Amino acid sequence: MSIKDATIEELGVEFATKVHNEFVQTRADQIMMGEDLTRRINGVANQVKSLNGTVQKLDARVGRLETAVDQLDTKVDQLDAAVNRLDTKVDQLDTKVNRLDTKVDQLDAKVDQLDAAVDRLDAKVECLEVKVDAGFDKVDGQISSLQKGQMEMMNILIAIQRKLDVN
């Protein structure tokens, strides 16, 4: 129907029908959008629930990790204390080794002095050996001479004894 042919009443009814249809369509669109929004909200809620479960699991894991880290921290502190004690003992041992090294050096010097004294005594002993050997050679010669003299005397005594036996 054209606007010229229609009456105001018909135009009013048509206008009211169009407005009503528009309101109905708008209401239907609002309901659809509400349903879509509800689905989205429900989806977000489900994701939030899922994420909440994941967060709780991660929170539990973080708690376990914190406990493990605390235990490791305690062990590290214990190891650090043990290392410090060992460091102190190593320093003490180093001091003792240095003292022993000094004593060994002193003993080494004394041994060198004793070695020099032994060398001097050895030289004196060699000189004495030479003198003793010379003395023994001289005594051997004198003993040999004495034995020859004794043999000669013995021969003379034997000869005298024979002469006495013969007479």
Rosetta blueprint (number, residue, H / E / L):
1 M L
2 S L
3 I L
4 K L
5 D L
6 A L
7 T L
8 I H
9 E H
10 E H
11 L H
12 G H
13 V H
14 E H
15 F H
16 A H
17 T H
18 K H
19 V H
20 H H
21 N H
22 E H
23 F H
24 V H
25 Q H
26 T H
27 R H
28 A H
29 D H
30 Q H
31 I H
32 M H
33 M H
34 G H
35 E H
36 D H
37 L H
38 T H
39 R H
40 R H
41 I H
42 N H
43 G H
44 V H
45 A H
46 N H
47 Q H
48 V H
49 K H
50 S H
51 L H
52 N H
53 G H
54 T H
55 V H
56 Q H
57 K H
58 L H
59 D H
60 A H
61 R H
62 V H
63 G H
64 R H
65 L H
66 E H
67 T H
68 A H
69 V H
70 D H
71 Q H
72 L H
73 D H
74 T H
75 K H
76 V H
77 D H
78 Q H
79 L H
80 D H
81 A H
82 A H
83 V H
84 N H
85 R H
86 L H
87 D H
88 T H
89 K H
90 V H
91 D H
92 Q H
93 L H
94 D H
95 T H
96 K H
97 V H
98 N H
99 R H
100 L H
101 D H
102 T H
103 K H
104 V H
105 D H
106 Q H
107 L H
108 D H
109 A H
110 K H
111 V H
112 D H
113 Q H
114 L H
115 D H
116 A H
117 A H
118 V H
119 D H
120 R H
121 L H
122 D H
123 A H
124 K H
125 V H
126 E H
127 C H
128 L H
129 E H
130 V H
131 K H
132 V H
133 D H
134 A H
135 G H
136 F H
137 D H
138 K H
139 V H
140 D H
141 G H
142 Q H
143 I H
144 S H
145 S H
146 L H
147 Q H
148 K H
149 G H
150 Q H
151 M H
152 E H
153 M H
154 M H
155 N H
156 I H
157 L H
158 I H
159 A H
160 I H
161 Q H
162 R H
163 K H
164 L H
165 D H
166 V H
167 N L
